[in-house]
């Protein structure tokens, strides 16, 4: 897929980083890698996931466990991050080739 519209280089670079990340982790993306992509620290992303403020991630703590577990779906992360592309395709399919 190639976006025909003018996209700032900084955004194009971030989308390239996202694509590489998805190719490296096709099922689930490590929380630390997502934090790097978003430019925030891991603890902040953990807090967002645990507070259910992160639409692409899940986190939980079992009663007998001392560590939290996190799951970030590659598909959910990708679709959340690229939502503007999906909207653009719906509005004007000629923007995407």
C-alpha positions as CSV (number, residue, x, y, z in Angstrom):
1,X,0.0,0.0,0.0
2,X,1.4,3.4,-0.9
3,X,-0.1,6.7,0.3
4,X,-0.3,9.2,-2.6
5,X,-1.2,12.2,-0.5
6,X,1.6,14.4,0.9
7,X,2.7,12.9,4.2
8,X,5.4,14.7,6.4
9,X,8.7,12.8,6.4
10,X,8.6,12.4,10.2
11,X,5.2,10.6,10.0
12,X,6.3,8.4,7.1
13,X,9.4,7.4,9.2
14,X,7.2,6.4,12.1
15,X,4.9,4.4,9.8
16,X,8.0,2.6,8.5
17,X,9.1,1.9,12.1
18,X,5.6,0.5,12.8
19,X,5.7,-1.7,9.7
20,X,9.1,-3.1,10.8
21,X,7.9,-3.7,14.3
22,X,4.8,-5.6,13.0
23,X,7.0,-7.7,10.7
24,X,9.3,-8.6,13.6
25,X,6.4,-9.4,15.9
26,X,3.4,-10.7,13.8
27,X,1.2,-11.8,16.7
28,X,2.0,-9.8,19.7
29,X,4.4,-6.9,20.3
30,X,6.5,-6.6,23.5
31,X,5.3,-3.7,25.7
32,X,8.8,-2.2,25.7
33,X,8.9,-2.0,21.9
34,X,5.6,-0.3,21.8
35,X,6.7,2.2,24.4
36,X,9.8,3.1,22.3
37,X,7.6,3.5,19.2
38,X,5.3,5.9,21.1
39,X,8.1,7.8,22.7
40,X,7.1,7.1,26.3
41,X,8.6,5.1,29.1
42,X,7.6,1.5,29.7
43,X,6.1,2.3,33.2
44,X,3.8,4.9,31.7
45,X,2.5,2.5,29.1
46,X,2.1,-0.2,31.7
47,X,0.0,2.2,33.8
48,X,-2.1,3.2,30.7
49,X,-2.8,-0.5,29.9
50,X,-3.7,-1.4,33.5
51,X,-6.0,1.6,33.7
52,X,-7.7,0.4,30.4
53,X,-6.7,3.6,28.6
54,X,-5.0,1.8,25.9
55,X,-7.2,0.4,23.1
56,X,-4.6,-1.9,21.7
57,X,-3.3,-3.5,24.9
58,X,-4.5,-5.7,27.8
59,X,-2.9,-6.2,31.2
60,X,-3.8,-8.4,34.2
61,X,-2.5,-9.6,37.5
62,X,-3.4,-13.1,38.6
63,X,-4.2,-13.5,42.3
64,X,-1.2,-15.8,43.0
65,X,1.2,-13.8,40.8
66,X,3.5,-11.0,41.8
67,X,4.1,-9.7,38.2
68,X,1.6,-8.3,35.8
69,X,1.2,-9.7,32.4
70,X,0.7,-7.6,29.3
71,X,-0.5,-8.5,25.8
72,X,-0.4,-6.1,22.9
73,X,-2.0,-7.5,19.7
74,X,0.0,-6.6,16.6
75,X,-3.2,-6.2,14.6
76,X,-4.9,-3.9,17.1
77,X,-1.7,-1.8,17.5
78,X,-1.4,-1.4,13.7
79,X,-5.0,-0.5,13.1
80,X,-5.1,1.9,16.0
81,X,-1.9,3.6,14.9
82,X,-2.9,3.8,11.2
83,X,-6.5,4.8,11.7
84,X,-6.1,7.9,9.6
85,X,-5.1,5.7,6.6
86,X,-8.2,3.6,7.0
87,X,-10.4,6.7,7.2
88,X,-8.7,8.2,4.1
89,X,-9.3,5.1,2.1
90,X,-13.0,5.2,2.9
91,X,-13.3,8.8,2.0
92,X,-11.1,8.8,-1.1
93,X,-9.8,5.5,-2.4
94,X,-7.6,7.3,-4.9
95,X,-5.3,8.4,-2.0
96,X,-4.1,4.9,-1.6
97,X,-2.5,2.8,-4.3
